[in-house]
């Protein structure tokens, strides 16, 4: 049972990505949280990934170019500034 709960960092990041889109199972979430106990890097990755997803979601709601979402140069600069502020603080 222990080997099923213990996951690698690669598996943790994959579960993190799945979780952001609501595709991670309850067992996956449990494994991920157990992994966070011993791995501060994956915990940080998840925090940063969640932040970027939320930030991009806010900007991309209004920015459309045809069927694909895209940003104007001004929006790219604003986004870059927000990311830099978050990294510094």
Secondary structure, DSSP 8 states (H G I E B T S, - for coil): -HHHH---HHHHHHHHHHHHTT---HHHHHHHHHHHHH-HHHHHHHHHHHHHHHHHHHHHTT-EETTEE---HHHHHHHHHHHHHHHH-
